[in-house]
Amino acid sequence: MADEKLTPVNPARVAQELKALSDGRASGKYAADEYEHRFSRMISELRDRRIGGTRAEIMAALTPLKADGTVSDTDWARLIKQLGLG
């Protein structure tokens, strides 16, 4: 359950962090298991803090990452499903 005291995360910040995580995987900075751990932790923290804005604003910030291939289709589907956006 989300902690009401935590400030929601801005959608642009979520996109920035997701891009950094995906770039780290692509560059070899993160091995597959490290990437998985970080990705799962990011989703968990987003559930706790929530993402600020409407669904449309959140999707507008995140969709370009899927469109340009920064985030794989598999990770995209997982992110959207686990955050309750899809």
N, C-alpha and C positions, 0 to 999 in steps of 0.2 A: 504494500500500500504506500502511496506517495506521502512524503512528509510535507505537511502544509507549511512548514517554516522555511523550506528551501525555495529559492527563487527559480522560476522556470528558465530554461536555457533558450536563448534566442535561436531561431531556425538557421540564421547565417552562421552562427557559431557551431551548430551541429554539422552543417555542411563542411565547414573549415576543418573540423576534427576528423570527420569521415574521410575527407580528401587526404589529410596528412596520414591517416592510418593506411589507406589504400596505396598511397605513394610509397610508404615504408615497405609494404609488402612487395610492390612491383620492383623496387630498387634492391631488394634482398636484405633490407635492414631488419625485417622481421621474418623469422622462419614460420612455417605454416602453423605450428602449434602456438607460437607467441602471438601471431596475428589473430588466431581463433580466440585466445584468451583475452586479448585487448578488445576485440570486436564484441565479445559476450559481455565484458565488463562495461563497455560503453552503453550497450543496450540496457543493462541493468540500472546503470546510473541515470539514464534518460527516463526510465520508468519511474524511478524515485523522484526525480526533480521535475519531470514533465518538460515538454517543449512548449514555449510560449507561442501564441498566435493561433490562427485558424488552421484547419486542415489544408485549405488552399495555399496559405502562406508557407506552411511547412513543406508541402509538396513542391511549391515553386522554388524553394531553396534547395531541395534535395534532387529533384528530377534532372537537372543538368549533369549531375555526377553519373547518373545512369546513361544519359544520352551520349556523353562523350567517352564512355567506357572506363571512367575512373573506378566505378564500382561494378563488379560483375553482376550478371543477372541473378545468380544464386544468392549473393549477399544482399542484393537489392530486395528480392522477394522476402528473404528472412528478416531484414530490417523493417520493412513495411508491415509485415505480418505481426512481428513481435511487438511493435509499437502501436498496433491497433489502427493503422492507417489504411489498410487495404481490404 
